[in-house]
Amino acid sequence: MNLPRIALDAMGGDEGVRVMVEGAALARRRHEGFKFLLVGDQKRIERALDTHPGMRGASEILHCEDVVGGDELPSRAIRRAKTTSMGLTVNAVKQGDAGAAVSAGNTGALMAMSKIALRTMPGIDRPALAALMPTLEPHDVVMLDLGANTEADARNLVQYAVMGAAYSRIVNGFDKPVVRLLNIGTEEIKGTEALREAAARLQAATSQPDGGPALEFGGFVESDKINRGETHVVVTDGFSGNIALKAIEGSARFVTDLLKQAFTSSLRSKLGFLVSRPATELLRHHLDPNNHNGAVFLGLNGVVVKSHGSANANGVANAVNVTASLLENNLTARIEQDLAELGEQALRENGTVASGMSESDEPGSEAAE
């Protein structure tokens, strides 16, 4: 795999240099063509490389001791972009010194720095944070926005749908991913005016005689169906998306903790655990966020991937692999092509509200049902 090198913020994340370098080394053992620009404290990085000598020939170190704090305000972090490991990592993409950036640091700061340094693509108003989540099917589901923008109008949601579909085609291999909008119900009259208008635009665009963009619009989806595997891309605003993501992650931890309590409550339960251990290990592996690590800021003029702050080496390796896949498949060009095929009608400022409710009706009136 002959790719541009990946800039890695070695100082980001809960454990910093050790885990970031170990994760990069693990990814490189799977794909020897990976090359890295490791940004951070040179002495600490070199000590970590002593444990992974195979990384030395594939890595260049950009020394930097300053780090963005986990609770640092994005506005303050932006002012230190030229001196922090995160800022220099993103800047390497802007300057062409790397093809993509990976960081496990402060999400808000990374989003702000990336947007200022790389700017949004033509045809995209706001970038969105997209991530993969497990489903009952062999494939993951792509969900966006997960917190980059708390609000989104119909135009934004349509753009998210295009970007999410392009991402799904790369990571899951679907020719025409099924895209749905997250809503409080599946009926056309449900939800806000922005949701209903976005649905109308996507329905019209994907019903064109020439086929329109490479996605299939499936209408609305409720949050309890996100992980069923029937939907390939779930689109929502960042406020609802972040709440849904954390609810799903919390439910997964609840189930695993409940099983742990149940299997240790008595001798009989412990014996039952030994019998069912292969199944529980499969469940644990499936729900482990490290196996789905690597959220992507879609819509920028460059690839930026956010690794979870608590990710272990395997999680970091997965984030690096996602990054390489996006580089190899030229994500930005795919999004540009899909936007062109979508057409201006779907992206115009004032669209037609979906049938079943007029624009004068009060949105959200069905929420209590």
Protein Blocks (a to p, Z undefined) as FASTA:
>chain_A
ZZddddddfkgcjklmmlmmmmmmmmmmmmmmbccddeddfklmmmmmmmmmmlmmmpcc
dddfbdcdfklcfklmmmmmmmcmklmmmmmmmnopafbdcdfbdfklmmmmmmmmnopa
ehiabdcdddddddfbfbdcddddehlambdcfklmmmmmmmmmmmmmmmnopabdcddd
ddfbfbfkgccfklmmmmmmmmmmmmgfnlpaadddebjadfklmmnopafbdcddfklm
mmmmmmmmmmmmmmmmmmmmmmmmpmklmmmmmmmmmmmmmmmmmmmmklmgciadehia
cddddddfklcfklmmmmmmmmmmmmmnommlmmmmmmmmnopmlmmmbdcddehiafkb
cghklmmZZ
